[in-house]
């Protein structure tokens, strides 16, 4: 192919490659920025309910995300604790921390890819 993409763009200066990133199973997304944030907020607050409130998400939706995540993993990523004297709560597992870390690294590699492809548009 002769030339570059720059040759057919009207204004390549303001153009960049962008995208979203998530993990799928059988064509269905189950882990991306929303679930990452939910896990991080559960870790910070010790509560699915509080994490959901901070995200302006319904408790039901948060529970559905937690259930979907737990169903996809070899070991649970969130351990709910029944109410009691202290009112219960939830904790994330070491597996959740690994998943969060993997997603952060994946996003860094993806950002580098997007930046490189954007630079190619301007060559």
N, C-alpha and C positions, 0 to 999 in steps of 0.2 A: 504494500500500500504506500503510495507516494505521499509525501508531506506528513503533516501531523494533524491531530484533532484541532489544534490551535487555528489551523488554516480555515476551518469551516465554522468556527465560533465567532459570533459578532463581537463580543466583548470578553475575551478570556481572562482579563485581569480579575474580575469579581467572581469568577466561577470556581467552584471546588467540588470535590467528590465527597459525598456524605452518606451515612447509612446508620442503621440500628443493628444491634447484635443481641442474640438470645440463643439459648440451647433448646433444641426440640427433641422429642421422642415420638416416633411414628408420625411425623409431620405436625405434631402439636407442640407449640412453645410451652415450656414449663419453667425456664429459669432465665431471667434477664434483669434489667435494672429495677423493676418493681419488687420482685421477690428478694433481690439482694438488699434493697432498702428495708424491706420488712424484716428480714433476718437481723440486719444491723440494729434496727430499732427495738426488736425483741431483746437482743443482747443488752442494749443500753437501758431499757426500761424494766426488763424482767417480766414483761407482760405482753401477750398478744393483743389484748384489748387496748392497752395504752399505745402500743405501736400502731395499731389501726387508727386510733384517734389522731395521732400525730400526722398520719398520712392522709387524713380525711377520707378514710376507707371504712366501709362497714365491717363490723366484727365478723359477720358471716363470710364476707369476701376474704378477709384475712385468714380465717379458719380454712376456707376452701384452698387458698394458696398453700398453707402449711400442709394440709392433707395431701395435695398434689405433689408437693416436694417430697414429703415422707414416702409416698407411694413409689416415687422414681428412684429412691436411694436404697442402697444395701442396708443402711442403718438410718434411723430417724435423724433429722436435722434439728427438730424442735421437740423438746420434752415438756409437755404440759404437766403442771403439778396441781392436784386438786386443792380446792379451797380448804381452809382450816383456820387456825388461830391467826395466821398471818395473811390469810386471804388467797392463798395459792399463787400462781404465777407460771412462768415458762422460762426455760433456758434453751440456748442453742447448744448443740453438741460440737465436739471437735470436727466432725464431718462437715458441719455447716461452716465452720471457720475455714476449712480447706476449700469448700465450694466457693465461698466469698473470695478467698485469695486467688483461686483459679480464675474466677470471672474478672477480677481486677487486672490480672496479668493478660488475660485474653483481650480485654478492652484496650490495654496499652499497645498490644501488638496490632489490634484493629485500627487504633488511632494513627499509628505509624504508617500502616498501609494506606489509609485515607489521605494522609498528608503527602505520601509519596505519589499517589495517583493524581492528587490535585496539582502537584508540581509538574507532573508529566503533561497536564493539560496546557501548561504555559510554555512548554518547550517548542 
